[in-house]
Amino acid sequence: MNTTTVATRLERLPITNYQRVIFAVIATAWFFDCLDVAMMTFVLSTIKVEFSLSTAQAGFLASMSFIGMFIGAALSGVLADRYGRVVVFRISIIIWGLSSLACAFAPDLNTLMAYRVLLGVGMAMELPVGQALICEFVPARVRGKYVALLEGMWPVGFITAGILAMFVVPNYGWRGAFIIEAVPALFVLVIRRIVPESPRWLHDSGQVERANQVIESIEKNVMKHLDNAPQSNNDPIAPAEANPQPTHIDEQKESENYKTGPTRKLSISVLFQKEYGKRTAMLWILWFFALLGYYALTTWLGALLEAKGISFAKSTQYIVLISLAGIPGFFSAAWLVESWGRKPMMIVTLLASAICAFFYGTVDNTTVMIVFGLLMQFFLFGMWSVLYAYTPEIYPTHARATGSGFASSVGRLGALLGPSLIGWILPFGGQFGVFTMAAAALATAALAVYFLGEETKGKVLEEI
């Protein structure tokens, strides 16, 4: 069974409830991940008061999880390409669940910072692996939509974090919020039973027999969910509902450059080879500046509103309100990313986010601020959906998680820098300086995609 056969058998499968359940399991893990990242937006001001932190110290605390995410994203990609997607996915959930629980009992600021670093490692380990799993299970014709929908857990997690903050923080403090976030550690029990290993990765790592067994299991499960599905003499599932798309793979190139098993080239080196070098440069610039702009805004969103004289309760309500726009934002992105394409959607969402962020932070009228806030979140969450759909598609299977992981890791440097920059800029440049910086970062990411990006819409992974 060669790589083309693996791709063909997966690409020809119709989407059924079997694949949707796998997607739901991975998406639920993402939801809890997003819940924790968003929660800092709502509890930062409370922690700041309890520990009597300066603005700079609060910004440094907010950045701690991103130090861990920088380490975890790069580490998980390499481990997932070496040892498999699912095992790393399980471990990541345990790490972040236990770390969240530890944060709740941190006795002082330094201990809390250390636990936030460890929590960041667990969170970041899960993200590139989840991307790779969805990309390698879902056919090309709907791949972008499903990865974009996966990213839709961001606005849902953000809104849930705000709702939890409104009810939990006033009664149980920020520590109670972290205890609730420890629940995902139990979720690993579900993942072990439901999510299989990627057959694309199994074959690419030289485990051909196991790859065949997993594909046969997937095909049987898909058949169970099909009513009166026709079968052919040669294949377990006939291509009646979804004909396989031509992959146009250069077989000689595959055999020379992307060998399976221990003799293939190291996945890290692939990121800088020939056509992948330009892609890597584009992704690293995109991730760094997109996350710098995004987290500079969202981590401080509650504290910035409170600095305008808005109470904790009211600022939390405002943030939850504008975050509601993220739901139609990611749904729109999930549809347009397949019909319009990855590159134009990436550019439009970044530029629109930059414009709306600037006006959100510089207007004085509350009604106008909320309008621009709604638009900002609509485009920001749409941006996330396209970003996660686009990133894992442009690397070969044995370097997919590594490429996604390193891009995410570089992005965490931007995420680490963003909140810290706010703590430095705010006393001197005020909110005008804060939102101008964030808007400029998002616009820079858009320029990188415009000049260096390429389109992947509708292409089978092996063709890209």
N, C-alpha and C positions, 0 to 999 in steps of 0.2 A: 504494500500500500504506500504510494508516494504522496508527496505534499499536495499535489494537484487532486488526488483522490480524496484526501482528507477534506480539502476545501470544497470539492464538488459535493460530497455527501452532506456536509453541513449546510452549504448554500441552497441545496434543493429542498431542504425541509420547510414545510409550511409552519408558521407560527401558531402554536397551540397553547393551552393552559399550562402544559408542562414547562415550556420555556418562560411563560409569564410568572410562574411560581418561583423559578430560579431568579428571575429578575426582581421579584418582590422581596425575596430574602436579602439579596445584595442591596437593594434600595433601602430596606429597613435599617441595615447596618449604616448606610450613608446618612440616614435620617438622624440617628443618634450621634454620629460624628458631627454633623452640622449643628445639632442642638448644643453641643458643648462649645463649639467655636462661637456661636451666636450668644451664648449665655454671658460671656465676658462683657459684651456690649451693655448688658443690663445690670450686672453686679459690680462693675469696676468702681463706680462712684461709692458704693457701699463699702467695699474693701478699702478704698482710699481713706474713708473716714475712720474705719476701725483701726487701721494701722498708722493713721496720721501721716499719710504719704504726701510728698510733694508732687507736683505735676509731672516732673521728670521721672520720679520713682514709679508713679502709676503707669506711665508709658512703658517703662522698662518691664514691669510686671506683665502688662498686656502682651509684651513681645516674647515672654518666656516660652510659651507653647510653640511659637514659631521656630525657636532654636531647636526644640525637639522634632518639629516637623521637617526641618532642614535635614536632620540626621535620618529620621525615619523614612522619608520619601526616597532618598537615594539608596538607603540600605534595603528597603523592601523590594525595589525594582530589581536589584541584582539578585537577591535571594529568591524572588519569584521566578526569575528566568533560570535560576540554577536548580532550585528544589521543587518548584511547582507553585501554582497560583493559590490553591485552596489552603494549604498548610500555613502559608504566610498570612492569608486572610483571617484564619482562625486565631492565630497568635496575636495579631494586631488588636483584635477586639478584646481579648483578655487583658492585654497591657493597658489599653485606655480605660477599660472598665474599672480595674483595680486602682489605677492612678487617680481617677476621678474620686473614688472613695477616699483615697489617702489625702487628697486636697481638702476634703471636708473636715479633716481632723488635724490640719496643719497648725501648729501652735504659734508660729511666727512667720514673718514675711519671707525670710530666707528659705525656710522649709517649704512654704507654699510655692515659691519660685522653682525649687528643685522638682517638686511633684508636677508642676505645670510643664516642665521640660519633658519629663517622662511621659506625661499624658500626650504631649505633642508627638512624641515618637510613635505611640500606638495609633493615633489618629492618622498620621501621614502614611504609615505603613499600609493602611487599608485602602487609601484612595487610588493609587496607580494600579493596584492589583484588581480592585473592583472594575476599573476601566477595562483592563485587559480581558477579564473574564467575560464581560458583556460583549466586547468587540469580537471575541473568538467564538462565542456561542450564536450570536444573532446574524442572520444573512445580510449581505451588503445592501439589499434593497430597503431595509428598515433599520440598519445599524445606527445611523446618525440619530434617528428619532428616539431609539431606545436609550442610547447613551445620554442624549439631551434630557430625556425624561428622568433618567437616573439623577442627573444634576438638579432636577426639580425638587429634590429633597432639601436643597438649600433654603428656598423661601419657606417651605413647610416647617423645617427645623427652626428657622429664624422666628417665625410667628409663634411656634410652640414655646420657644425659649422666652419670648415676651410674655405670653400668657402665664407660664410657670412663674416668671419673675413677679408678676402682679399679685399672685396668690401665695407663693411660697416665701419670697424674700421678706415681706412685711411680718410674717408669722414665724418663720424658721431661719431667716437670714440667708446669706449667700452659701453657708455651709450646707443647709438643707437642700439647696439647688444642686450642689455637687453630689450629694448622696443619691438623689433621684437619677442623676446621669450615670450612676454606676450600674444601672440595670442592664445595659448592653452586654456586660460580661456573661450573662446567662444565655445570651442569644447564640453563642458559639455552639450550643447543643443542637440547635436547629440546623445551623449551617453544615455541621458534620454529616447529617443525614440527607440533606436535600441537594446541596451544590456539588456536582461531580468535578473532577479535574478537567482542564481544557484538553480535548483530544489533539488540537493543533500543537499545544506545547508538548504533550506526551510524544507525539510523532517526531517533532523537531528535536527533542532531547534524546532520541534513539529508542524510546520505549514503544516500538511499533505495535507489538502484540497487545499491550495494555490500551493503546490508542484505539485499536480496532474494537476491543471489548467495550470501551466507553462509548464509542460511536454506535455500536450495535445496541447498547442499553438506551442511548438517547433516542434512536430510531424506534425501538420498541415502545418507549414511553410516549413518543409522539403519536404512534399508531393507535395507542389506547385512547387518545383524545380526538381521534378523527372518526367521523361517522362515514361508513362505507367507503373508506379510502382505497383506491385501486392499487394493486401490487403488480410489479413486473417480474419477469423470470430472473432478471439479473441483479436487481437492487431491492433492498428491503422496502423502500418507499419510492413509488413512481413519481416522476416530476409533473404530475398533472396540475397541481395547484401553484407550483412555483418552479419554473424551468431554471436550471443552473445557468448562471451568466458565464460567458467566456472569460477566462482569467488572463489570457495572453502572457502567460509566464514564460520567460526564457529559461527552458529546462537546463541548458548548459550552465547558465549563470547561477542557477539555483544550486547545481551540484558543485560548482567551483567555490562560490563565495559563502553559501549558507548551509554548510554541511551539518547533518544531524549528528548527535552523539558527541563524544569527547573531543573529536578532531576538528570541530567547527571553530571559527574564530571567536575570540572573546566578545561578548555582547557590548561591552563598553566601547571597544575599538570601532564597532560598526557605526556608532553615533557620529563619527568624524570621517567616515569613508565617503569619497566621491559625492554622490547625490545627497547623502544623508547629512553632510557637513552643513550645507546651506539650510536644510530643514532644522537641524539642531540649533543653529544660530538664531533662526527666526523664533523657534519655540522658547528659547531661553530669554530672549529680549521680551517676548510677549508675556511670558509668565512672570518675569521679574517686575515689570512696570504695571501690569494689570493687577497683580496682588498687592503691590505697594500702594496703588491708588485705592483699591477696594478696602483693604484692611486699615489704611490710614483713616478712612471715613467711618467704617462700621464699628471698629473697636471703640472709637471715641464718641459715637453718635449720641449715646445717652448723656455722657458727661458734657458734651458741647451744648446740648439743649438745656441742661441744667445750668450751664454757665450763662445762658441767656435769661435766667430767672424762672425757668419752667420747673415745676416740682418733679420729684422722681416718678410719682404716679402718672402725672400728665405726660411727661416725656416718654415713659414706657408705652402709654396709649398711642402717642403719635408714631412711635417707631413701629409698633404692631400694625397700625393703620396703613402706613406707607409700604410696609412689607407685604401687605395683601396684593399689591400690584405685581409682586414677583411671581405669583401663580399664573396669571395670564401671560406674564413675560416668558416663563420657561415653556409654557404650552405653545406659544407663538413661535419660539425658537425651535422647538422640536418639530414643528410642521415645516417652517421655512428652511431649516437646515437641509432637508431632503429636496425640497422643490426649488429653492434658490441657490443653495450651496453653502459650504463652510466658510470660504474666504470672504465673500461679500457680507455674510451675516456677522462674522467676527469683526470686520471693520465698522459696520454700521452700529452694532451694539456698543462698541468701545467709544466711538466718537459721540454717540448720543448720550452715553453715561457721563462722559466728560463735561458736555455742555450742561446737562441737567444738574450735575453735582456742583458746578460752579455757581449756578443761579440759586440752587437750594441753600447754599451757605452764605450768599451775599444779600439776599432779600430780607426785608424787615417785617413785611406783612405776613402774619401767620397762615392765612388762607393760601396765599401765593406760595409760601414755603412748602406747605403740604402738597400742593399740586406738583411742584417741581420734585418733591420727595417721592411722590407716587411714580412719576416718570423716571426718576433716577433708579428706583428699585426695579421697575419694569425692565429697563435696559440692562442693569447690572446682573440680574438673575438670568436674563436671556444670554448675556455674555458668558456667564459660567457654563450654561448648557452647551453652547457652541464650543467653548474652550475644551471641555472634557470629551466632546464628540470628536473633535479635530485631532487632539494630541496623540492618542494611541494608534491612529490609523496610518501614520507616516513612517513607522518602523517595521522591520520584519519580525516574525513571531519570536525568535530567540532573543531579540533585543527590545521587544515591545514594552514589557514592564520596566526594564532598565531605562529606556528612553523616556517613558512617561514619568518614572520616578525621579530621574535627574532633572527633567523640566520642572516638575513639581517642587523639587528641592531648591532649585534656583529661585523659583517663585517664593519659597518660604523666606529666602533672604530679603526679598522685597517686602514680604509680610512682616518680617522682623523689623525692618528699617522703618516702615510706614508709621506704626504707632509711636515709635521712639522719636521720629521726626516731628510728629504732632506735638509731643511734649516739649520739644525745643522751639518750634515755630510759634506755638500759641501765645506765649508771653510777649513775643516781639511783633509778630505779624498779625495776630488776632485771627478771627475766623476767616477773614478774607484771604490771608496767607495760607491757611490750612486747606481751604477748598480749591484755591488756585493751584497749589502743589499737587493735590490729588487729581484734578482735572488734567494737568499737564502730563502726569504719569500715564493716565489712561489713553491720552492722545498719542503719546510716544509708542505705546503698544500697538495701536492701530496702524501707525506708519510702518512698523516692522512687518506686519502681516501684508500690507499693501505692496511693499517692495520685495519681500523675500518669500511670502507664502505661495502655496500652490493648491489647486482644488483637488479634493479626493472624493467628491460626491459620487455615489453609485458604483464605485470601483470595489471589486473583491480585494481583500487584504493582500493576498499574494500578488495581485496585479500592481498594487501601489508600491 
